[in-house]
Amino acid sequence: VKTGRVLYERNMGDRRFPASTTKIMTLIIALEKGNLDDVVKVGPHAAGTEGSTLWLEEGDEITLRELLYGMMLHSGNDATVAVAEHIAGSVDAFARLMTDKAHEIGAKDTNFVNANGLPDDAHYTTAHDLALIASYGYTLPEFEKIVSTKEITFPWVKDDTHRLRNENQMLWLYEGGNGVKTGYTDAAGRCLVSAAKRDGIQLVAVVLDSNWMWNDSILLLDYGFSKIDR
């Protein structure tokens, strides 16, 4: 992460659909442009968003910080729309901020048109770009704290436990696992940006359209740590 050195790659520049790994950049923009203590009022567009959901309802009022946890742990597409509209006024305007930021940090083969990764031919990235984006995220206060959280409880979560559990199994499966985001659509396949930190060394691995994303990611991170001089 600190050097940007690529330790292993295969087809890292191929254009792909990112699915919900998109939310890594949504988190970055929210952390840089938003106030985490702001109270976000959920609008009708957010409440009606398709796909994975936090079951937000129009008129709900939730802090930006809590929406970001919901977005990253439970992959709430509705949360991304609420966040985007709060920060930029619209999803389109927010997506332009996302794309501009991607290009600024060197992810030149990336274009975002939404904040959640629902399929669109104009919404794409590459494995290398996602690695750059995730690596940048670890430079921001709060990023690692959010993406490495296994479970958290909020009163607005609409089930009896009020608990959100992170969908990223690498936090349990891999020693030092500390992020970052899963993703799946029919168009994208199974996607995972994973990360781990050992002995002060932070690595990021990206697999897109992988039938064995957990195993593949474990193998990649193992390989990476084996090549690092401590």
VEXKOL-236850 format. One record per residue: x, y, z of N, C-alpha, C in turn. Coordinates in pm, 1 decimal, decimal comma. Layout:
X/Y/Z/X/Y/Z/X/Y/Z
...
% end
This chain:
81,7/-120,4/0,0/0,0/0,0/0,0/85,8/126,4/0,0
192,0/129,4/77,7/273,7/251,6/87,5/350,4/280,0/-40,8
396,2/175,5/-109,2/480,7/196,1/-227,0/405,3/184,7/-359,5
290,0/118,7/-358,9/218,7/94,5/-483,7/280,0/-16,1/-568,1
379,0/-84,2/-513,8/444,8/-190,6/-589,9/350,2/-308,4/-611,0
342,3/-355,1/-735,6/258,8/-470,5/-768,8/339,6/-597,6/-746,7
292,6/-683,2/-655,8/364,9/-805,8/-622,6/321,4/-923,3/-709,9
197,9/-920,8/-756,9/147,1/-1023,9/-847,7/31,8/-964,2/-925,6
24,6/-997,9/-1052,8/-90,3/-950,3/-1130,2/-122,9/-1048,7/-1241,4
-250,3/-1053,6/-1274,1/-296,0/-1122,4/-1393,5/-414,6/-1044,0/-1447,3
-399,6/-991,0/-1565,0/-506,2/-912,1/-1629,7/-547,8/-791,5/-1544,5
-450,1/-729,2/-1478,3/-486,0/-623,1/-1384,7/-538,7/-497,6/-1453,8
-515,7/-484,7/-1584,7/-564,2/-367,6/-1655,9/-690,4/-390,1/-1736,0
-749,7/-510,7/-1724,4/-872,4/-539,5/-1798,2/-989,0/-462,3/-1738,1
-1069,6/-403,1/-1825,2/-1185,4/-327,9/-1778,1/-1293,6/-424,0/-1727,8
-1342,8/-398,1/-1607,6/-1440,1/-487,1/-1543,6/-1549,3/-406,7/-1472,9
-1661,7/-474,0/-1450,7/-1763,3/-418,3/-1362,3/-1719,1/-440,9/-1217,4
-1725,5/-338,2/-1132,6/-1675,9/-352,5/-995,3/-1779,5/-397,6/-893,3
-1909,0/-397,5/-930,7/-2015,0/-427,3/-834,0/-1995,2/-340,9/-708,8
-2018,9/-397,1/-590,3/-2018,6/-315,2/-468,7/-1880,3/-277,0/-418,7
-1773,7/-324,5/-483,7/-1642,4/-270,3/-448,0/-1636,5/-121,4/-481,4
-1729,9/-75,5/-563,8/-1748,8/67,7/-589,7/-1755,3/147,3/-460,0
-1813,7/88,0/-357,8/-1840,8/160,4/-233,4/-1713,2/202,3/-161,3
-1601,0/145,4/-199,1/-1474,5/191,7/-141,8/-1452,9/338,5/-177,3
-1477,9/373,1/-302,5/-1463,8/513,3/-342,0/-1575,4/599,5/-284,0
-1694,6/544,8/-271,1/-1803,0/618,0/-205,5/-1762,0/655,5/-63,2
-1700,7/561,7/6,5/-1652,5/588,3/142,3/-1545,4/696,3/142,1
-1451,6/688,2/49,1/-1343,7/787,6/41,4/-1400,0/928,4/23,1
-1490,7/945,2/-72,6/-1548,8/1077,5/-96,5/-1625,9/1125,9/25,1
-1700,4/1036,4/88,1/-1777,2/1075,5/206,0/-1685,4/1120,1/319,7
-1574,8/1049,9/338,4/-1481,2/1087,0/444,9/-1414,0/1220,5/415,5
-1385,5/1246,3/288,4/-1314,7/1370,4/252,7/-1407,7/1490,5/241,6
-1530,3/1468,3/198,2/-1621,2/1580,0/170,2/-1728,3/1600,4/276,4
-1752,1/1497,7/357,6/-1863,0/1504,7/452,2/-1819,3/1526,9/595,2
-1915,3/1558,1/679,4/-1896,6/1567,2/824,1/-1963,4/1444,7/885,0
-1884,6/1360,5/950,6/-1936,5/1232,3/998,1/-2048,3/1247,8/1100,2
-2055,9/1362,0/1165,7/-2160,4/1383,5/1265,1/-2286,5/1444,9/1205,8
-2285,2/1476,3/1076,7/-2405,6/1527,1/1011,1/-2518,8/1425,4/1020,0
-2639,5/1474,4/1038,8/-2757,6/1388,7/1033,4/-2811,6/1391,8/890,5
-2820,8/1274,5/830,1/-2866,2/1260,3/692,2/-3013,2/1220,0/692,5
-3094,2/1293,2/618,3/-3235,5/1258,4/603,9/-3252,8/1176,7/476,6
-3308,0/1057,8/490,4/-3323,1/965,8/377,6/-3437,1/1012,0/288,5
-3406,1/1028,9/158,6/-3505,7/1073,3/62,6/-3571,1/957,0/-10,7
-3666,0/986,0/-98,4/-3739,5/880,1/-168,6/-3653,1/799,2/-263,6
-3553,8/862,2/-326,8/-3466,5/788,2/-417,6/-3384,5/683,5/-342,1
-3334,4/723,0/-226,4/-3256,2/629,2/-145,7/-3342,7/513,6/-97,0
-3459,1/545,7/-45,6/-3546,4/442,9/10,3/-3591,6/341,7/-94,9
-3595,0/384,6/-221,6/-3642,3/296,5/-327,7/-3532,8/227,2/-406,2
-3409,1/233,6/-357,6/-3295,8/176,0/-430,8/-3303,5/23,7/-431,7
-3274,2/-34,6/-548,3/-3279,3/-180,1/-562,7/-3152,3/-246,1/-509,7
-3155,3/-378,3/-500,9/-3038,0/-455,8/-460,2/-3024,0/-464,5/-309,2
-2902,1/-492,9/-263,9/-2877,8/-511,0/-120,2/-2917,1/-384,1/-44,9
-2975,6/-400,7/69,9/-3041,6/-287,0/134,1/-3028,5/-290,2/285,6
-3036,5/-172,0/344,2/-3047,9/-156,5/488,8/-3192,5/-134,2/529,7
-3283,8/-140,4/432,5/-3426,6/-118,9/456,9/-3453,0/19,6/512,2
-3378,4/117,1/459,3/-3403,0/255,2/498,5/-3538,8/299,9/445,7
-3603,2/387,3/521,0/-3733,2/439,9/483,0/-3724,2/590,6/465,9
-3803,2/642,7/373,1/-3804,5/786,7/351,6/-3835,6/859,2/482,0
-3751,8/958,5/510,9/-3769,6/1034,9/633,7/-3681,7/989,1/748,3
-3620,3/870,6/737,0/-3525,6/827,1/839,9/-3414,4/930,0/854,9
-3369,7/952,1/976,5/-3259,7/1044,1/1003,0/-3149,0/968,9/1076,1
-3034,8/956,0/1007,7/-2923,2/874,7/1056,5/-2794,6/952,3/1033,0
-2700,4/944,2/1123,9/-2575,5/1017,3/1103,6/-2499,5/961,0/983,7
-2420,4/1047,0/922,5/-2338,4/1004,6/809,1/-2245,9/891,1/850,9
-2186,6/899,2/967,4/-2096,0/794,6/1015,2/-2166,3/658,3/1017,0
-2287,1/653,7/1070,5/-2358,4/527,1/1081,7/-2400,5/474,5/945,2
-2437,0/563,0/854,8/-2469,8/519,7/718,1/-2348,6/457,8/649,6
-2230,7/512,0/676,4/-2109,1/458,1/614,4/-2078,9/317,9/667,2
-2102,3/296,2/795,8/-2087,7/159,8/848,5/-2187,1/65,7/781,4
-2310,6/108,6/768,9/-2410,6/25,5/703,9/-2377,1/-4,2/559,5
-2323,3/94,1/491,9/-2284,9/80,0/351,9/-2171,0/-17,7/333,4
-2072,0/-14,0/421,7/-1953,2/-97,5/404,9/-1968,1/-236,1/466,0
-2038,6/-248,2/578,2/-2054,3/-379,2/641,5/-2163,5/-461,7/575,0
-2278,6/-398,5/548,6/-2394,4/-471,0/497,1/-2423,9/-439,0/351,5
-2339,9/-355,3/290,9/-2348,7/-322,3/148,1/-2481,1/-258,2/109,1
-2532,3/-171,3/195,5/-2660,9/-108,9/167,7/-2655,9/-11,9/50,3
-2718,5/-49,8/-60,2/-2725,8/39,8/-175,2/-2807,2/164,8/-143,3
-2909,9/148,1/-59,9/-2990,5/263,9/-21,7/-2906,8/366,5/54,3
-2813,2/318,3/135,7/-2726,5/410,8/210,0/-2638,8/491,9/116,6
-2591,5/430,3/8,5/-2503,9/504,3/-83,3/-2577,4/620,3/-147,8
-2704,2/600,2/-180,1/-2782,1/708,2/-241,8/-2805,9/819,9/-141,2
-2838,5/782,6/-17,6/-2857,6/884,5/86,5/-2730,0/964,6/108,4
-2616,3/896,1/111,9/-2487,4/962,4/130,3/-2457,1/1055,0/11,9
-2477,1/1004,0/-108,6/-2447,0/1082,2/-229,2/-2531,4/1208,6/-236,2
-2660,3/1194,0/-209,3/-2749,1/1310,2/-217,4/-2716,8/1411,4/-106,9
-2678,3/1363,2/8,1/-2644,3/1454,0/118,7/-2520,0/1535,6/86,8
-2420,2/1471,7/27,5/-2291,6/1539,2/5,8/-2290,5/1621,6/-122,3
-2347,7/1568,4/-229,7/-2334,3/1634,1/-360,6/-2466,1/1681,4/-419,8
-2576,8/1651,0/-355,8/-2705,8/1694,4/-406,2/-2774,4/1594,0/-496,4
-2694,2/1510,7/-562,1/-2748,9/1407,0/-650,2/-2645,7/1296,7/-666,9
-2693,8/1179,1/-708,6/-2601,0/1068,7/-734,9/-2509,9/1101,8/-851,6
-2563,0/1165,2/-956,0/-2481,0/1200,4/-1072,5/-2364,8/1290,2/-1033,2
-2393,7/1392,2/-953,7/-2288,4/1484,8/-911,8/-2186,5/1413,8/-823,2
-2234,3/1325,2/-736,8/-2144,0/1250,8/-649,4/-2055,2/1157,9/-731,1
-2112,9/1092,0/-831,5/-2034,5/1000,9/-916,2/-1923,9/1075,4/-990,4
-1950,0/1198,9/-1028,0/-1844,0/1278,4/-1092,4/-1729,9/1305,8/-994,7
-1764,0/1331,9/-869,1/-1659,2/1347,8/-767,3/-1577,8/1219,4/-753,7
-1645,7/1105,2/-757,4/-1578,8/975,7/-746,6/-1481,1/954,2/-861,5
-1527,0/981,6/-982,8/-1441,6/961,3/-1100,0/-1323,3/1056,2/-1098,1
-1349,2/1181,4/-1064,2/-1239,8/1279,3/-1057,4/-1134,8/1236,9/-955,5
-1179,9/1186,4/-841,7/-1086,0/1142,9/-737,5/-1006,2/1022,1/-783,6
-1073,9/929,0/-851,0/-1004,1/811,4/-903,2/-890,8/853,7/-995,7
-920,1/943,6/-1087,9/-818,0/988,3/-1182,4/-705,8/1062,5/-1110,9
-741,9/1138,7/-1008,4/-641,5/1214,8/-932,7/-538,9/1122,8/-866,5
-583,0/1006,9/-819,5/-489,8/916,8/-748,8/-428,3/813,0/-842,3
-452,8/828,8/-973,6/-385,8/742,7/-1069,7/-470,2/631,1/-1126,5
-594,3/620,8/-1082,5/-685,1/517,3/-1134,6/-751,8/570,3/-1260,9
-675,1/572,3/-1367,8/-716,6/640,6/-1491,3/-815,8/560,2/-1574,6
-824,7/429,3/-1550,2/-912,1/343,4/-1630,2/-1043,3/315,2/-1558,5
-1087,0/412,1/-1481,2/-1206,9/397,9/-1399,1/-1306,5/507,5/-1432,1
-1435,2/470,5/-1439,0/-1542,8/568,4/-1453,5/-1662,2/521,8/-1371,4
-1711,9/610,6/-1287,0/-1826,6/578,9/-1202,1/-1948,7/658,7/-1247,0
-2064,4/594,6/-1248,8/-2189,2/665,9/-1277,1/-2288,8/652,0/-1163,4
-2255,6/570,9/-1062,6/-2338,7/561,7/-943,1/-2249,0/535,3/-822,6
-2310,5/533,9/-705,3/-2233,1/522,7/-581,5/-2232,9/382,3/-522,8
-2300,8/287,6/-590,0/-2314,4/155,0/-530,4/-2265,5/40,0/-617,6
-2248,3/60,9/-747,3/-2196,1/-44,3/-832,4/-2300,4/-124,2/-907,4
-2426,2/-81,2/-904,2/-2525,8/-148,4/-986,6/-2483,8/-137,9/-1132,8
-2508,7/-243,0/-1212,5/-2449,3/-251,3/-1347,0/-2488,2/-136,4/-1439,2
-2389,2/-87,6/-1509,9/-2406,6/14,4/-1613,2/-2283,4/6,0/-1701,8
-2303,0/7,1/-1831,8/-2189,9/-6,8/-1924,0/-2085,8/102,6/-1906,3
-2128,6/217,9/-1854,2/-2036,0/329,7/-1834,8/-1972,6/329,9/-1696,1
-1999,1/225,6/-1618,8/-1947,9/216,1/-1482,1/-1848,3/100,8/-1477,2
-1719,0/133,7/-1472,0/-1617,0/29,7/-1485,4/-1488,8/70,0/-1414,0
-1404,8/-28,2/-1393,3/-1272,6/-5,0/-1336,1/-1183,1/-121,7/-1375,3
-1066,7/-131,6/-1312,7/-975,8/-244,5/-1332,9/-929,3/-292,7/-1196,2
-872,7/-411,5/-1191,7/-818,4/-462,7/-1065,7/-709,1/-369,7/-1012,6
-623,8/-321,8/-1103,0/-516,0/-233,0/-1058,8/-571,1/-103,0/-1002,8
-671,0/-46,7/-1070,4/-729,8/77,5/-1021,1/-794,0/58,7/-884,8
-862,6/-52,2/-864,3/-922,9/-77,9/-733,6/-816,4/-90,8/-624,8
-702,8/-149,8/-659,3/-593,2/-157,8/-562,6/-541,9/-18,8/-527,6
-530,3/67,7/-627,0/-487,1/205,3/-601,7/-587,9/279,5/-514,4
-715,8/260,3/-544,4/-821,8/328,3/-469,7/-822,6/281,8/-324,5
-816,5/150,8/-304,6/-816,2/98,7/-167,7/-692,1/143,7/-91,8
-578,0/143,0/-158,3/-453,8/186,6/-94,0/-465,0/331,5/-49,1
-524,0/414,8/-133,6/-544,6/554,1/-95,1/-634,6/563,6/27,4
-737,4/479,3/31,3/-829,3/483,3/144,4/-760,0/469,1/277,8
-656,1/385,0/283,0/-587,4/360,9/409,7/-507,0/481,7/457,6
-497,3/585,7/376,5/-432,0/708,6/421,4/-527,5/799,9/497,5
-656,2/767,8/497,3/-756,8/856,3/555,3/-796,0/812,5/696,3
-806,6/908,3/787,2/-860,1/875,8/919,1/-999,7/816,0/905,4
-1030,9/718,8/984,2/-1160,8/651,1/990,8/-1177,9/539,2/887,8
-1102,9/541,3/776,2/-1123,9/440,2/671,7/-1100,2/299,5/725,6
-980,9/276,5/780,9/-949,5/142,9/831,8/-1044,4/103,4/944,2
-1078,5/198,2/1029,4/-1168,9/168,8/1140,4/-1301,7/114,4/1090,1
-1354,6/174,2/984,9/-1484,4/131,7/931,6/-1472,7/-2,0/860,2
-1376,7/-14,0/768,3/-1372,7/-134,4/684,7/-1321,5/-257,4/759,5
-1262,5/-238,3/876,3/-1213,8/-352,8/954,1/-1309,3/-392,2/1066,1
-1420,6/-320,8/1081,1/-1517,2/-352,1/1185,7/-1593,3/-480,0/1151,6
-1592,9/-574,5/1242,7/-1661,4/-701,9/1218,4/-1811,5/-691,6/1243,1
-1847,7/-631,1/1354,7/-1989,0/-618,2/1390,8/-2009,6/-486,8/1464,0
-2130,4/-431,5/1447,9/-2162,8/-307,8/1517,3/-2314,0/-300,3/1533,8
-2358,4/-233,7/1639,7/-2501,0/-226,8/1671,1/-2550,1/-83,0/1661,9
-2662,2/-63,6/1591,3/-2727,5/66,3/1582,2/-2877,4/47,0/1605,6
-2941,8/138,0/1674,6/-3084,0/120,1/1706,1/-3175,4/123,3/1583,9
-3129,2/184,6/1474,1/-3216,3/196,8/1356,7/-3214,3/73,3/1266,8
-3124,8/-20,3/1293,7/-3120,7/-142,8/1213,2/-3250,1/-221,5/1237,3
-3317,2/-257,1/1127,2/-3454,7/-306,9/1138,6/-3462,4/-458,2/1155,4
-3397,5/-509,3/1258,8/-3424,2/-645,5/1303,7/-3403,5/-649,6/1454,5
-3433,9/-760,7/1515,6/-3434,1/-766,7/1661,8/-3296,2/-747,1/1723,6
-3191,2/-783,5/1648,8/-3056,6/-771,7/1704,8/-3002,1/-630,2/1694,8
-3052,6/-553,4/1597,7/-3001,4/-418,9/1568,2/-2853,1/-421,6/1534,5
-2806,9/-535,5/1487,0/-2663,3/-555,3/1464,4/-2633,4/-570,7/1316,4
-2525,9/-507,5/1273,6/-2474,0/-526,8/1138,1/-2348,7/-613,4/1147,1
-2340,2/-713,7/1061,0/-2222,9/-801,3/1057,4/-2155,5/-785,1/922,1
-2025,8/-765,4/922,7/-1951,6/-741,4/799,3/-1958,0/-863,6/707,9
-1987,9/-839,8/580,8/-1996,9/-947,5/482,6/-1859,2/-994,1/434,6
-1755,6/-922,5/471,4/-1620,3/-958,2/430,2/-1562,9/-1064,2/524,6
-1571,7/-1189,4/483,6/-1528,9/-1300,1/569,8/-1377,9/-1301,8/594,5
-1302,0/-1227,2/515,5/-1157,0/-1223,4/535,8/-1120,0/-1167,1/672,0
-1208,4/-1088,9/732,6/-1181,4/-1035,7/865,7/-1172,2/-1147,3/968,6
-1238,4/-1258,7/942,2/-1232,0/-1375,9/1030,3/-1133,6/-1480,8/978,6
-1123,8/-1492,0/846,0/-1047,0/-1600,6/785,3/-896,5/-1576,2/783,8
-855,7/-1448,8/781,9/-715,6/-1419,6/751,7/-649,0/-1340,3/864,0
-535,4/-1388,2/908,4/-460,3/-1319,2/1013,1/-419,2/-1179,7/967,3
-458,1/-1080,8/1043,2/-426,4/-942,8/1007,3/-527,1/-879,5/914,2
-631,9/-953,6/877,4/-731,8/-899,1/784,9/-793,2/-770,7/839,5
-793,4/-664,5/758,5/-845,2/-535,3/805,5/-918,4/-457,3/696,1
-990,5/-528,3/610,9/-1071,5/-464,8/505,5/-1077,9/-558,4/387,0
-1151,6/-525,2/278,4/-1204,3/-393,3/256,1/-1348,6/-403,8/205,6
-1383,7/-474,1/91,0/-1523,7/-478,1/46,8/-1548,7/-591,7/-51,1
-1663,4/-657,3/-31,1/-1712,7/-757,9/-125,8/-1799,3/-692,5/-233,2
-1829,3/-770,7/-336,9/-1922,4/-723,3/-439,2/-1974,5/-838,4/-523,1
-2098,3/-826,1/-567,9/-2152,5/-926,7/-658,7/-2268,7/-868,9/-738,8
-2263,1/-887,8/-869,3/-2378,9/-877,5/-957,5/-2362,1/-985,8/-1062,9
-2468,0/-1016,5/-1134,0/-2456,5/-1115,0/-1241,9/-2353,0/-1070,2/-1344,4
-2348,8/-939,1/-1370,4/-2256,5/-886,6/-1471,4/-2112,0/-888,9/-1423,3
-2091,3/-864,1/-1295,3/-1954,9/-852,2/-1241,4/-1899,5/-984,0/-1191,7
-1987,0/-1077,1/-1153,5/-1941,8/-1197,1/-1084,8/-1905,1/-1165,0/-940,8
-1834,3/-1257,8/-877,9/-1795,6/-1238,6/-737,6/-1665,4/-1158,4/-730,7
-1671,2/-1050,0/-656,7/-1557,5/-957,3/-648,8/-1519,1/-936,4/-502,3
-1391,6/-917,8/-480,9/-1344,4/-890,5/-345,4/-1216,7/-808,6/-350,0
-1220,8/-695,2/-282,2/-1098,7/-622,6/-249,5/-1071,0/-653,3/-103,0
-958,4/-718,9/-77,3/-924,2/-758,5/59,5/-794,5/-690,9/101,0
-770,0/-692,8/231,4/-650,2/-627,0/281,7/-608,5/-691,8/412,5
-481,1/-685,3/440,0/-428,2/-738,0/565,8/-302,4/-662,0/603,1
-279,8/-653,4/733,5/-162,0/-583,6/785,4/-89,2/-675,1/882,5
40,1/-695,5/856,0/124,7/-776,1/943,1/259,1/-705,9/958,9
305,6/-697,6/1081,0/436,5/-637,2/1109,1/450,1/-499,2/1046,6
342,5/-424,4/1048,9/345,2/-288,6/996,1/333,8/-278,6/845,8
319,6/-391,4/776,9/310,0/-390,7/630,9/164,6/-412,2/589,2
111,4/-317,6/512,5/-27,1/-323,8/465,7/-30,0/-368,4/320,0
-100,9/-477,5/294,1/-120,4/-526,5/157,7/-267,2/-517,9/119,1
-290,1/-505,3/-11,7/-424,3/-509,1/-69,4/-424,2/-610,6/-182,5
-530,1/-690,2/-189,6/-546,9/-784,8/-300,5/-683,7/-762,1/-364,6
-690,8/-780,8/-495,7/-815,5/-760,5/-569,4/-841,6/-881,0/-657,5
-961,4/-938,0/-646,3/-1006,1/-1039,9/-741,2/-1142,3/-998,4/-794,7
-1158,1/-1007,5/-925,6/-1283,0/-972,1/-991,6/-1332,2/-1091,2/-1072,7
-1461,8/-1115,0/-1066,8/-1524,5/-1227,7/-1136,8/-1454,4/-1358,3/-1100,3
-1446,6/-1383,8/-969,6/-1376,3/-1501,4/-917,5/-1476,3/-1597,8/-854,4
-1475,5/-1722,4/-898,1/-1563,3/-1822,8/-839,0/-1518,6/-1862,4/-698,5
-1391,9/-1838,4/-667,2/-1335,9/-1877,7/-537,4/-1267,9/-1756,6/-473,5
-1345,2/-1650,7/-452,3/-1282,4/-1523,1/-415,3/-1213,9/-1529,7/-279,7
-1266,5/-1607,7/-184,1/-1200,8/-1615,8/-53,3/-1067,1/-1688,7/-66,6
-1069,2/-1806,3/-129,6/-946,2/-1883,6/-146,8/-843,9/-1807,8/-229,8
-890,7/-1746,5/-339,0/-799,1/-1670,9/-425,1/-733,6/-1556,9/-348,3
-812,2/-1488,0/-268,2/-759,8/-1372,9/-193,9/-660,9/-1416,8/-86,2
-690,1/-1528,1/-19,4/-596,3/-1581,4/79,8/-463,7/-1617,0/13,9
-470,1/-1682,7/-100,8/-347,7/-1720,1/-171,7/-267,8/-1597,5/-214,8
-337,7/-1495,1/-263,0/-269,7/-1373,7/-307,0/-200,4/-1303,4/-190,3
-270,6/-1290,0/-79,3/-210,6/-1222,7/36,2/-95,1/-1304,4/93,9
-111,5/-1437,0/99,4/-0,2/-1521,3/143,1/122,0/-1500,8/54,3
98,7/-1498,8/-76,2/208,1/-1477,7/-170,7/273,5/-1342,1/-146,9
189,6/-1240,3/-129,2/243,3/-1106,7/-107,7/331,3/-1096,7/14,8
283,9/-1151,3/126,5/363,0/-1144,8/249,5/491,4/-1227,5/236,3
487,5/-1332,5/155,5/608,3/-1413,8/138,3/717,7/-1341,7/58,7
677,4/-1237,9/-15,7/772,4/-1165,6/-100,4/824,6/-1036,4/-36,3
773,7/-1005,6/81,3/812,1/-880,4/147,6/929,6/-904,7/240,8
1033,4/-821,7/229,2/1145,4/-825,3/323,6/1108,1/-744,8/446,1
1111,2/-811,4/562,9/1075,0/-740,9/686,0/1199,4/-683,1/752,5
% end
